[in-house]
């Protein structure tokens, strides 16, 4: 008999935290689930730990592959899943004992394709917890408008903390952009915009371990670069899916400008190295704005004029002001 929920855990050199993560999943009050782990070519003891844990947890299925990155790993985990629903958990995080039961009950009661909860941050040693400092849109239940779904997906652009209806995911044919980090963003935005219904559970049931050197958010240079690339790709994806409209375009412009602004945090030599990418994004935004209403052109047109007048080096100052 197939499980109701598949808990999908990508694993890469997570040996320090993996046992605690698996324990938190194994001790769920909801019983009808499987744990699917894919080891992405770990060089530490992660795989041995998985094999050992598997001896006492019959619901755990373990797969291995040569190192390919988290996006490919997550795509393959979706293929391996057998449950009616899927839930992603990162190998260094924890979940509440009521995590699966609460999300499942809410999904069943609402008929939602996506059910999400809130989260708390835990310190690296796991001894301290704090409420997450998220934008207000993270906590908002999206309306049925495309622009609301886009904004909420952007501000909650992580795949963990959610329950997805598996057959629906297959039907809409979305996947993680491979070869990137911050790959959650285009996946979640697409899912939010395609979903008929999104349910929000106002409880913090997921615990995100903050401040790890192994965490992708610690890779500041790659994050800045790949977040911008992902947004540029997202525009084409939404256009192909007929999810692009003027209000969405305006929100997308804001996000791209913020991401260009983020390059100011990098050393000058790195900014120069990726200058062509920044300019490509900036002038692409300008072309998108030319198709907008006069209000849009008035608001953002000044930004392009000022950058042209003051030179490219001024772009970080003007994007920071205009965002």
Phi, psi and omega in degrees: 000135183284147180288159177283321182232137171253119176267116187255123184233107172284135186235126173212112178047048183252020187305329183293331187240348191298317182300317180295319177299311181297322177299318181294328177285316183298331185266024177294143176289330172284130191257335190271075180212164171240154174249123181243114180246136175239113178279120186266057177067039180301146178253001175258206184267018184302314183295318177298322178295319178298315181297320180294315180296326182297331181297331182249003181228091184295344180278355182271126173246132185241130176234158180227157175204160171294150185306124184225354180099160188290328181295311178298320180300314180293322177299318180290324177299321177298321179294323181284338186296144180239353186283165174293325178238158173234147177225127177270137173228133176279147190292348179253008182253179180227159174230151178294151176302336180264007186303302184292317183296318182293314180295319181295315180299320179292320179295317180292319182291327185263338186073021183284145173283333178230129175235126184237157175232180177267178181215165172236156177266140173241150179289167183302323180279355176076009185268340183236142176236153177209156176292143181287143179265082183255157173295157185301331182290341175298323185270356185274140173279120184297143172278186182272003178279149180298321183292324176294316179297320179297310183297313182295322177295323179294316183280349175234052189272054172230144182275339177285165182079018185218156172242124181249138173287117191295312181298326177295318177301317178295321183294321182274352171056058172249153180211168179281139178290120188278150179084010182234163163251177188056030183286349177299322190304302180296328179296309183292318179299313178300314182298315179299320184283336180272336186293142174285322182215138176237125180254141181243125175260119187275052177226144178270098186248353181243142182238113185263123181278113188264147169086022180275140178293333180280346184287144183297332180293343176279346180271074191300319182295311179295324179299313181300316183290310186287330176297320179292316178299318181297321178294320178296318178293325182298324179302312181295322179297314181293325176295317179296330182267006181059038179249010185258126175215173188300317180295323175294317180301319180295317177296319179299319178300315179302316182295318180296318179297320176299320182290324174296318178302326182295338179296340181296340180284342183277156174301153183305320182297325179286322177299319179293323182298325182250028181298319183296323178295316180297315181293321177302314180294317184297313183283336173292319176300318179300318178295322178297319182293332180297337181266001183272180179289171181293330178295319179295314181297321180294317183293311187264342180301324180298325179300313182292322178297314182296320179294320179294322181288320187266350181095160187298327182300339180280354187300324183291322177293312184290320179295324178296319180290316186285336181288000000 
